[in-house]
Amino acid sequence: MDTQGNTDWDMVKAELAARVAALDVRAPYVEARELAPDIDAIRHLAHINQLNPAATVAHFLNTALARGERGDRTALVHGWLSMLTEAVASERQDAAACDAFAAACSVRLAS
C-alpha cells in the first residue's frame, strides 16, 4: 500500500476509534438497543475499509446487544467496546487475526 493509502487507513482507524470512545461515554446513559445503529455504522465503515477484525467484533457486539446480555450492563458493554477498540487498533488484518478476535467474541458470548 502506498503512503497515501496508509494515511487514509490511519484516518479511518482514528475515526473508528473516536466513534467507539464516544459510544463508551454514552453507553451508561442509554438502553443497549440504542447503541445498535452506531455499532452497525462502525461495522460498515470497518468492512468497506477492510478493517476485518473491527468488522468482526462489531458484528458480534451487535449480536450481544440483540440478545440482551445479562448482568452489569455498563460493564458488559464497556468490555465489548474495549475489545472493539483493540480490533480497530490491530495492525493485522489477515484471516488469522479475524479468527482470533472471533474466538474471543465467541467466548464472551458463551459466558
N, C-alpha and C positions, 0 to 999 in steps of 0.2 A: 504494500500500500504506500502511496506517495505521502509526502509531508502534509500536503493539504488534506488528504484523506484522514490522516491521524488527527489533525486539528479538528476536523469535523466530528470524528468519533469521540474525541475528548469533550467537545461541546455537547454532544448528545449525552454522554455519560454524566457530565455536570448537570444538565437539565434533569435527567432522571434522578440523580442524587438529590437535587433540590426538591423535586416533587415528592420523593419518598420522605424526606425530612419534614416537609410541610404536612404530610399525612400523619406522621408520627406525633406532631404537635397537636393536630386536630382530633386524632383518634379518641382520646379520653372523653371528648365532649359530644360525640355523635354516636348514633347507632352504627353498628358494624356494617349493616347493609348500605349505609350512606357512603361508605368508602369504596364500594364496588365499582362505580363508574370511573373513579380516579385510578384505581388499581388496573382496570381494563385499559385505560388510556396509556398507562405506564407499560403494560404488556404489549400493546400495539406498537408504541414507539420503539420499544426494545426489539420487537420482532422485525419491524421494517428496517432497522439499522443493524440487524444480525448480531445483537447482543443476546445470544441464545440463553445463557444461564439466567439472566434477568427475566427474559420472557417466560422461562420455565417456572421460576419461583413465583412470578406474578400470577401465572395460571393456577398454581397450587394454592396461593393465598386467596384467590377468588373462590376456589373450591372450599377452602376452610371457612370463609365468610358465609358462603351459601349454606353450608351445613350447620352453621351456628355453633361454633366451638363453645364448650362449657368451661367454667372456672373463672378466674380473674380475667375478664375480657381485655382490660387495658394491658395487662402483662402479656397475654397471648398475642394480641395484635402487635405490640411492641416487638416481641420475639420474631414474628413473621417479617415485620418491616426491617429488623436488623439483618435477617437472612437476605432480604431483598437488597439491602444496601451492599452487603458483601458480594452478591451476584452482579450488581451494577459495576462494582469496582474491579471485578475479576478481569485479569488480563487474558485468561484462557477462554476461548470461545468454541472449542472443539467439542466433539460428542462426549468425550470422557468427562469434561467439566460439567456439561449438562447432566450427564448421568449421576455425577457426584451430588450436584445440587438436588436433583430429583429424588435421589435416595434419602438425603437429609429431610426433604419435604415429606416424603412418604413416612419416615419415622415419626416426624412431628404430627402428621395427620393420624397415625395409628395410636398415638399416646393420649 
